[in-house]
Amino acid sequence: MKNLFLFCRSGYEKDCAAEIQHRATELNVGGFVKTNINDAYVIYQCFDDNGADTLVKELALSSLVFARQMFAAGELLSDLPEQDRVGPIVASLAALSKCGELRVETPDTNEAKELSAFCRKLTVPLRQSLKKSGALLNAESDRRPIIHVCFIGPGKAYTGYSLNHNSSPHFMGIPRLRMAADAPSRSSLKLDEAFGAFLTKEEQETRCRSGLNAVDLGACPGGWTYQLVRRGMMVAAVDNGPMDPKLMETGQVKHYRADGFRFEPPRKNVYWLVCDMVEKPARVAELMEAWAINGWFKEAIFNLKLPMKSRYKEVSVILETIGAILTENEIDFKMQCKHLYHDRDEVTVHLWIFPEKGVSYA
């Protein structure tokens, strides 16, 4: 297949396009981008007929900042007949066999989501026909490729596949998280999503466990602190503003009324550092670098607020700078960055220093 379909947030198509153009070129998969503002998806059309197949194998979805999900796709199916939408879709997927799952999706826009009811209605007969054709296994399997059918408008759909090990487990790449009734703010969902995006369930059990010590810089009113507390951690919440009283009643939070940029942890046994401050991204990055150089944490999750223009370029420069400074200071690290569903004009970074040492202290 020659088209790579990428889901993204509405309004971030240019950033997703700039990123995939850059990353595909690095892999010597030439092509060009097709996108429209606020469509919430990007098409990277490869010059090679098998270019998209190469990208879904060699380009890790986890390494892309602005793409929520991606799949290799054929040409756009347009003017699908109302009396038989299933037939042309099945025919377009004739080259696939023994896939493990079917997802009938739309981009994340209000206009596209009006097709959601239709997509649900179509899924059952389409699944049955794909099983008959051999494109889909009779029983779902999480070890086989995933068939994607994405309707971008009435009677218009891209069809294709993603590889199960290089694909979001979530429909449309969007995790369904519930806002806890006792969470102090909706920002709580950002850290909840971040833990799920950057760590597997098994990794969370060992690295987000009860008894670890954490610091939350810019904590007020406690949205991110809440996620640390519910995982059993002891938290130093740093902010000049007030904290949620219910959080303080847990006995797991110590409130430091201080500037997050000047705070130094009194004890050097902090495992998690989290930070969601409204500040210039370069300044937040410098703060994270300083904490890493001082060895004041093991893992960090922090947000970088984005400029209005050249967002991919800005993020790339900041991440490269962080990497260069840590390397210069002989600090081994792993770093990922994602524009999460619950992020707005910001991206979330996960930084793990000296990962080979594992969970070394509580």
LOLUMGU-899930 format. One line per 3 residues: number of its first residue (from 0); their letters; for each residue y, z, x of C-alpha. Coordinates in Angstrom, 3 decimals. Each point is the difference from the previous one (the first is absolute). Example, Ala and Ser with C-alpha at 12.3 -4.5 7.8 and 13.67 -1.06 7.14 Angstrom:
// residues 2
0	AS	-4.500:7.800:12.300 | 3.440:-0.660:1.370
This chain:
// residues 362
0	MKN	0.000:0.000:0.000 | 3.493:-0.756:1.237 | 2.199:2.438:-1.965
3	LFL	0.402:3.697:0.726 | 1.242:1.883:-3.072 | 1.843:3.252:0.768
6	FCR	1.104:2.579:-2.590 | 3.246:1.873:0.785 | 2.772:1.942:-1.721
9	SGY	2.424:-2.066:-2.054 | 3.099:-0.670:2.105 | -1.888:0.216:3.293
12	EKD	-1.370:-3.532:0.050 | 2.181:-1.067:2.961 | -1.206:2.951:2.055
15	CAA	-3.647:-0.639:-0.834 | 0.535:-3.699:0.764 | 1.614:0.682:3.378
18	EIQ	-2.847:2.320:0.917 | -2.860:-2.330:-0.938 | 1.697:-2.945:1.729
21	HRA	0.259:2.062:3.186 | -3.490:1.488:-0.141 | -1.750:-3.260:-0.912
24	TEL	1.765:-1.772:2.861 | -1.276:2.702:2.382 | -3.529:-0.924:-1.110
27	NVG	0.722:-3.726:0.471 | -0.347:-0.681:-3.727 | 2.891:-2.334:-0.711
30	GFV	1.530:-0.384:-3.415 | 3.049:0.612:-2.156 | 1.096:2.473:-2.642
33	KTN	0.530:-0.669:-3.696 | 1.739:2.724:-1.990 | 2.723:0.769:-2.509
36	IND	2.152:3.102:-0.241 | -1.367:2.691:-2.348 | -3.379:-1.749:-0.482
39	AYV	-1.766:2.927:1.734 | -2.301:-2.300:1.968 | 0.053:-2.363:2.961
42	IYQ	-2.132:-3.068:0.741 | -0.661:-0.888:3.631 | -1.258:-3.589:-0.065
45	CFD	-1.956:-0.797:3.145 | -0.052:-3.431:1.611 | -3.747:0.374:0.557
48	DNG	-2.174:-0.174:-3.127 | -1.863:3.106:1.216 | 3.060:1.853:1.256
51	ADT	0.002:2.656:-2.711 | -3.694:0.696:0.627 | 0.901:0.725:3.621
54	LVK	2.852:2.309:-0.981 | -2.006:2.162:-2.416 | -2.540:0.498:2.798
57	ELA	2.299:0.566:2.967 | 3.222:1.452:-1.429 | -0.434:3.641:-1.020
60	LSS	1.688:0.803:-3.301 | 0.647:3.502:1.359 | 2.144:-1.528:2.761
63	LVF	2.374:-1.683:-2.466 | 3.030:2.026:-1.062 | 1.150:-1.796:-3.146
66	ARQ	-3.227:-1.420:-1.479 | -1.843:2.201:-2.506 | -2.986:-2.320:-0.283
69	MFA	-0.998:-3.474:1.148 | -2.654:-2.580:-0.768 | -0.922:-3.529:1.044
72	AGE	0.851:-2.380:-2.835 | -0.454:-3.598:-1.009 | 2.652:-2.185:-1.587
75	LLS	1.909:1.266:-3.028 | -1.815:-0.597:-3.263 | 2.714:-1.045:-2.435
78	DLP	-0.081:-0.939:-3.671 | -3.339:1.708:-0.564 | -1.133:-1.070:-3.489
81	EQD	0.276:2.737:-2.625 | -3.374:-0.924:-1.468 | -1.768:0.391:3.380
84	RVG	1.640:2.033:2.740 | -3.353:1.106:1.412 | -1.455:-3.411:0.894
87	PIV	2.669:-1.177:2.480 | 0.136:3.450:1.628 | -3.766:0.077:0.555
90	ASL	0.129:-3.556:1.369 | 2.738:0.961:2.472 | -2.253:2.753:1.367
93	AAL	-3.100:-2.175:0.415 | -0.040:0.501:3.776 | -0.465:3.770:-0.382
96	SKC	-3.328:1.738:-0.503 | -1.275:3.542:-0.507 | 3.395:1.701:-0.138
99	GEL	0.006:3.657:-0.956 | 2.985:0.434:-2.309 | 2.450:-1.896:-2.216
102	RVE	3.682:0.871:-0.305 | 2.216:-1.846:-2.478 | 3.526:0.977:0.987
105	TPD	3.707:-0.816:-0.221 | 2.915:0.550:2.372 | 1.867:3.282:-0.471
108	TNE	2.868:-1.277:-2.162 | 0.895:0.755:-3.615 | -0.418:-3.660:-0.929
111	AKE	-3.421:-0.338:1.611 | -1.219:3.322:-1.367 | 0.498:-1.389:-3.521
114	LSA	-3.202:-1.924:0.789 | -1.966:3.202:0.646 | -1.592:0.120:-3.450
117	FCR	-1.045:-3.637:0.338 | -1.466:0.685:3.457 | -2.098:2.863:-1.335
120	KLT	-1.234:-2.181:-2.864 | -0.900:-2.842:2.378 | -1.839:2.202:2.495
123	VPL	-3.233:0.494:-1.995 | -0.797:-3.669:-0.771 | 1.163:-1.053:3.469
126	RQS	-2.248:2.585:1.647 | -2.987:-1.217:-2.026 | 0.642:-3.631:0.951
129	LKK	0.439:0.845:3.686 | -3.323:1.842:-0.046 | -1.686:-3.044:-1.532
132	SGA	1.500:-2.267:2.661 | -1.189:2.297:2.798 | 3.512:0.735:1.237
135	LLN	-0.333:3.625:-1.119 | -2.925:2.390:0.331 | -1.507:1.464:-3.169
138	AES	0.884:3.517:1.195 | 3.240:0.969:1.738 | -0.227:0.527:3.765
141	DRR	2.615:1.470:2.337 | -1.625:-1.791:2.928 | 0.743:-3.536:-1.176
144	PII	3.204:-2.068:-0.279 | 2.309:0.530:-2.981 | 0.957:-2.868:-2.318
147	HVC	3.693:-0.053:-0.900 | 1.554:-1.891:-2.902 | 3.757:0.567:-0.067
150	FIG	2.005:-1.327:-2.943 | 3.604:-0.644:1.030 | 0.919:-1.297:-3.453
153	PGK	-1.570:-1.224:-3.262 | -2.726:-2.490:0.905 | 0.759:0.237:3.735
156	AYT	-2.276:1.770:2.463 | -1.031:0.167:3.635 | -3.681:0.649:0.634
159	GYS	-1.773:1.090:3.161 | -1.574:2.914:1.822 | 0.631:2.937:2.313
162	LNH	-2.430:1.719:2.343 | -1.009:3.474:-1.159 | 0.689:1.601:3.402
165	NSS	3.442:-1.626:0.272 | 1.327:0.511:-3.491 | 1.765:2.654:-2.030
168	PHF	-2.426:1.950:-2.201 | 2.675:0.030:-2.699 | 0.647:-2.517:-2.767
171	MGI	3.051:-2.085:1.082 | 0.134:2.221:3.092 | 1.589:2.810:-2.033
174	PRL	-1.524:3.505:0.024 | 0.064:1.781:-3.351 | 1.327:3.488:0.725
177	RMA	1.015:2.599:-2.543 | 3.144:2.044:0.368 | -1.023:3.658:-0.019
180	ADA	1.845:2.019:-2.649 | 0.936:2.699:2.510 | 1.136:-2.329:2.810
183	PSR	3.680:0.633:0.869 | 0.943:-3.704:0.158 | -1.418:-3.507:-0.363
186	SSL	0.271:-0.448:3.769 | -3.209:2.042:0.087 | -1.899:-3.159:-0.942
189	KLD	1.132:-1.734:3.198 | -1.812:2.444:2.265 | -3.015:0.100:-2.312
192	EAF	-0.237:-3.800:0.210 | 0.582:0.067:3.766 | -2.955:2.300:0.641
195	GAF	-2.204:-2.365:-2.011 | 1.393:-3.107:1.695 | -0.366:1.178:3.587
198	LTK	-3.087:2.237:-0.151 | -3.383:-0.497:-1.631 | -1.322:2.701:-2.327
201	EEQ	-2.274:1.212:2.790 | 2.900:0.139:2.474 | 2.125:1.933:-2.484
204	ETR	-2.722:2.643:-0.282 | 0.259:0.802:3.714 | 3.628:-0.855:0.778
207	CRS	1.722:1.194:-3.198 | -2.023:3.151:-0.438 | 0.841:3.547:-0.913
210	GLN	1.303:2.163:2.835 | 1.907:-2.659:1.935 | 3.669:0.624:0.786
213	AVD	2.673:-2.480:-1.048 | 3.754:-0.525:0.244 | 2.053:-1.812:-2.656
216	LGA	3.402:-1.110:1.297 | 2.530:-0.554:-2.778 | -2.308:1.768:-2.426
219	CPG	2.289:0.873:-2.955 | -0.984:0.323:-2.829 | -3.590:-0.220:1.253
222	GWT	-1.598:-3.239:-1.189 | -1.790:-0.622:3.301 | -0.589:3.689:0.662
225	YQL	-1.829:0.093:-3.340 | -2.597:-2.510:1.251 | -0.586:2.049:3.154
228	VRR	-0.344:3.233:-1.976 | -2.462:-1.473:-2.494 | -2.185:-0.969:2.963
231	GMM	-0.005:3.613:1.197 | 2.390:-0.293:2.945 | 2.547:2.537:1.211
234	VAA	3.422:-1.665:-0.029 | 3.302:0.550:1.776 | 2.498:-1.595:-2.403
237	VDN	3.231:-0.887:1.797 | 3.106:-0.696:-2.088 | 3.386:1.575:-0.679
240	GPM	-0.556:-0.577:-3.711 | -2.057:2.125:-2.424 | -3.777:-0.286:-0.337
243	DPK	-1.968:-0.014:-3.247 | -0.674:3.659:-0.968 | -3.601:-0.683:-1.066
246	LME	-0.779:-1.430:3.445 | 1.405:3.087:1.665 | -2.176:2.202:-2.221
249	TGQ	-3.167:-1.528:1.497 | 0.485:1.967:3.201 | -0.760:-3.169:1.997
252	VKH	3.616:-1.008:0.618 | 2.584:1.452:2.367 | 3.488:-1.368:-0.657
255	YRA	2.231:-0.588:3.016 | 3.616:-0.657:-1.011 | 0.803:-2.315:2.884
258	DGF	0.886:-3.566:0.940 | -3.195:-2.029:0.335 | 1.419:-1.792:3.040
261	RFE	0.519:3.276:1.868 | -3.027:2.000:-1.096 | -2.607:0.973:2.581
264	PPR	-3.329:1.433:-1.204 | -0.300:3.664:1.049 | -3.717:-0.428:0.617
267	KNV	-1.549:-3.073:1.605 | -3.045:-0.208:-2.259 | 1.300:-2.586:-2.474
270	YWL	-2.506:-2.650:-1.030 | 1.968:-1.975:-2.625 | 3.664:-0.963:0.188
273	VCD	1.469:-1.699:-3.076 | 3.545:-1.231:-0.485 | 1.796:-1.756:-2.861
276	MVE	3.699:0.236:0.824 | 2.759:-2.336:-1.172 | 1.195:-0.999:3.441
279	KPA	0.306:-3.080:2.205 | -3.529:-1.153:0.924 | 0.726:-0.126:3.734
282	RVA	1.106:3.649:-0.046 | -3.156:1.112:-1.829 | -2.106:-2.012:2.461
285	ELM	1.712:1.727:2.939 | -0.774:3.375:-1.577 | -3.682:-0.891:-0.348
288	EAW	-0.073:-1.202:3.612 | 1.477:3.307:1.187 | -2.566:2.033:-1.941
291	AIN	-2.810:-2.155:1.396 | 1.224:0.309:3.596 | 0.244:3.786:-0.407
294	GWF	-3.509:0.100:-1.447 | 1.165:1.791:-3.151 | -2.452:-1.719:-2.378
297	KEA	-3.262:-1.927:-0.132 | 0.615:-2.297:-2.968 | 3.212:-0.994:-1.736
300	IFN	0.926:-1.847:-3.168 | 3.657:-0.954:-0.299 | 2.190:-2.381:-1.950
303	LKL	2.454:-2.507:1.419 | 2.794:-1.073:-2.367 | 0.484:-3.769:0.072
306	PMK	3.163:-2.089:0.362 | 0.865:-2.568:-2.664 | -0.688:-2.985:2.270
309	SRY	-2.458:-0.918:2.781 | -2.283:2.850:-0.996 | -3.112:-1.331:1.729
312	KEV	1.940:-0.547:3.229 | 1.497:3.512:-0.156 | -3.374:1.645:-0.604
315	SVI	-1.642:-2.034:2.764 | 2.640:0.985:2.558 | -0.253:3.702:-0.891
318	LET	-3.808:0.049:0.152 | -0.001:-1.874:3.314 | 2.526:2.478:1.406
321	IGA	-2.066:3.008:-1.106 | -3.086:-1.548:1.573 | 1.780:-0.780:3.260
324	ILT	1.438:3.510:0.343 | -3.322:1.702:-0.718 | -1.773:-2.276:2.479
327	ENE	2.680:0.702:2.609 | -0.706:3.711:-0.451 | -3.764:-0.568:0.348
330	IDF	-0.708:0.954:-3.611 | -3.002:-1.684:-1.583 | 0.580:-0.716:-3.676
333	KMQ	-0.946:-1.892:-3.126 | 2.754:-1.174:-2.327 | 0.032:-1.690:-3.395
336	CKH	2.870:-0.917:-2.285 | -0.072:-0.910:-3.695 | 2.442:-0.780:-2.782
339	LYH	-1.809:2.172:-2.530 | 0.071:-0.473:-3.759 | 1.973:3.237:-0.438
342	DRD	2.444:-0.932:2.767 | 3.228:-1.678:-1.021 | 2.350:-1.218:2.715
345	EVT	-2.029:1.663:2.733 | -3.285:-0.242:1.865 | -2.451:2.751:0.892
348	VHL	-1.362:0.450:3.530 | -3.115:1.880:1.093 | -0.060:1.074:3.645
351	WIF	-3.036:1.694:1.577 | 0.439:1.110:3.616 | -2.946:0.465:2.341
354	PEK	-2.443:-0.943:-2.789 | -2.990:0.345:2.335 | 0.516:3.785:-0.027
357	GVS	-0.660:0.215:-3.744 | 1.051:3.035:-2.042 | 0.621:2.284:2.943
360	YA	1.680:3.003:-1.601 | 0.788:1.680:-3.302
